[in-house]
Amino acid sequence: MRLLRGPISRRTLLRGAGTTIALPFLEAMMPAARAADRAARPKRLQIFYSPNGMMMDGFVPEPGTGSALPAVLPPTLAPLAPFRDRVTVVSGLAHPSAAAMGDRPAGHGRSCPAFLTGTHVRQTEGTDIRCAISVDQVYAAHLGDATRLSSLELGIDQASLLGSCDIGYSCAYTNGISWRGPTVPLPVTANPGDVFERLFGDGDALDAASRLAQLRRQASILDFVMDDTARLSGRLGAEDRRKLDEYLEATRDIERRIQRTMAAEGAGGDGPQATAMQRPAGIPGSFDEHVRMMIDLQVLAMQADITRVGSFMIGRELSNRTYPEIGVPDSHHMLSHHGNNPDKMAKLARINRHHMEYFAYYLKRMQETKDGEGSLLDRTLVIRGSAFGDPNEHDHMNLPVIVAGGLVQGNRHMAVTPHTPMSNLLLAGLHLLDVPARTFGDSTGVLAGLAHG
């Protein structure tokens, strides 16, 4: 079907009472020069972070540098088999700036903030925190106001607001991994309802009364934009109408899941019942449902180009979460100090693989989500890692790092020179994203070999 009008703006919104819905990329947004349009498609950056380190013997593939990944992946990497052509494992990277350098011997409070900054943080339990801008925020600043949200920081655990979370280190250093500047950490949002409201709501305060009213009403935001949707559909060809329907259905699916969660937690009850909940309304009781919901929200935000920069923490650093659903009733952090106990090491490896299964889900959702003629994954740089290798040693000099997506050459294991600063990889990532940075963090150069060819 040939359109009789000019291209639709990428900034077109569906509007209704207190609601704005951005659109996915549609053919009707393309100028006549399709090749030039493809070259100008936006690039994205996504970070996936797991806390408390990694059992490296289940992570590092053999053989070494420059080689294809083995036919049988190590146990922790096995969930990534369907995406091997989009994945490069990088071993040997380090964060020298996470060393004590005369400070107290607490590892988490230094290594977590160094992960995306390559910076040695100030040791403090007070408000005089000091770190540096993180790589995701460098890219967000480079993009400027290209999107409605500059970035989206999501996670599973609520932030610890007061005091220290590691010996001598403020909780600000472990609540998140993103830093807008040396003194401005960006803690994650863990409540799916808050994220949904931020993406599609009117920006009003999310007080308890408005939450209960929304739940009782069980209304969909799509109801408020029906008129705009109908008008837009009349301008679209059949393929674009299909894409729009899929996107709106995905939006409605997440909305339903949030509403079901609120109903199951008694969020529709009266005062005492609502205020007695241990979790804020909208946070699922199921870890699996919570993680998948947050990943789906991040993907939806990219699909609609609400933001091109995002991070996801599957657990806050020092997390004491237990995983009875996979046969691990023990605290994650306590297991990380395994003392070479085989039973503890096996349980920790099980958690590592469990987290990798969710990373595989992350890649799957990006790969199956259409973006023009390709997928979201085609134009996204994904960095996945932890602040430690072996957590029993707080080893910040041999990190478990994966880069993925269509901007890098996949199906490889790059075994770099031991103790190569991870900042070299982060600097290379900025170059892949067309950011002309000359240095980053404690970089000593640009890590070569990530890109195709």
ABEGO torsion letter per residue (X at the ends): XBBABBBBBAABBBBBBGBBBBBBBBAAABBABAAAAAAABBBBBBBBBBBGEBBAAAABBOBBBGBBBBABBBAAAAAAAAAAAABBBBBGBBBAAABAGGBBBBAAAAAAAAAAAGBBBBBBABAABBBBBBAAAAAAAAAEAABABABBBBBABBBBABEBABBGBBAAAAABABBABAABBBBBBABAAAAAAAAABAGBBBBAAAAAAAAAAGBBAAAAAAAAAAAAAAABBAAAAAAAAAAAAAAAAAAAAAAAAAAAAGAABBAAAAAABABBBGBBABAAAAAAAAAAAAAAAAAAGABABBBBBABBBGBABBBAAAGBABBAAAAABAGGBAAAAAAAAAAAAAAAAAAAAAAAAAAABBBEABBAAAABBBBBBBABBBAAAGBAABBBBBBBEAABBBGBBBBBBBGBBAAAAAAAAAAAAGBBBABBEABAEBBBGABBX
